[in-house]
């Protein structure tokens, strides 16, 4: 089996283990839900998981240029 395929299988297994952990957590909370605050497992899972942090790798100059463009557009609407 190619190494890349083995890595994908391992990643999928870890993802399933994580999903099972959150599912158990949701099941513990389930009896305490009221009609007004009920959330499905998928809603709970999306909200409870840590989000991936995206790091901007642009240079300071590129970011500052974008800020300037946004400010100009804002002033034009003003």
C-alpha positions in Angstrom: 0.0 0.0 0.0 1.4 3.4 -0.9 2.3 5.7 2.0 0.0 8.5 0.9 -3.0 6.1 1.0 -2.0 4.9 4.4 -1.8 8.4 5.7 -5.3 9.2 4.3 -6.7 6.1 6.0 -5.1 7.1 9.3 -6.4 10.7 9.0 -9.9 9.4 8.3 -9.7 7.1 11.3 -8.6 10.0 13.5 -11.5 12.1 12.2 -14.0 9.3 13.0 -12.6 8.9 16.5 -13.0 12.7 17.0 -16.5 12.6 15.7 -17.3 9.7 18.0 -15.9 11.6 21.0 -18.1 14.6 20.2 -21.1 12.3 19.6 -20.7 10.9 23.1 -20.5 14.4 24.5 -23.7 15.3 22.7 -25.4 12.2 24.0 -24.6 13.2 27.6 -26.1 16.7 26.9 -29.1 15.3 25.1 -31.4 14.7 28.1 -30.8 18.3 29.3 -31.9 20.0 26.0 -35.1 21.9 26.0 -37.2 22.5 23.0 -35.9 26.1 22.9 -32.2 25.3 22.9 -32.1 21.9 21.2 -29.4 21.4 18.6 -28.8 18.4 16.3 -25.6 16.5 16.6 -24.3 18.1 13.3 -25.0 21.6 14.7 -23.3 20.7 18.0 -20.3 19.1 16.2 -19.8 22.2 13.9 -20.0 24.5 16.9 -17.9 22.5 19.3 -14.9 21.6 17.1 -11.9 23.9 17.1 -11.7 25.9 14.0 -8.6 25.8 11.8 -6.6 28.9 11.9 -5.6 30.4 8.6 -2.4 32.4 8.7 -2.0 35.2 6.2 1.4 34.8 4.6 1.3 38.0 2.5 3.9 40.6 3.1 3.2 43.7 5.2 3.2 45.8 2.1 0.5 43.7 0.4 -1.7 43.9 3.4 -1.3 47.6 3.8 -2.1 48.1 0.1 -5.3 46.1 0.6 -6.2 48.2 3.7 -5.7 51.4 1.7 -7.9 50.1 -1.1 -10.7 49.3 1.3 -10.4 52.7 3.0 -10.6 54.4 -0.4 -13.8 52.5 -1.3 -15.3 53.3 2.1 -14.5 57.1 1.6 -16.1 57.0 -1.9 -19.3 55.7 -0.4 -19.2 58.2 2.5 
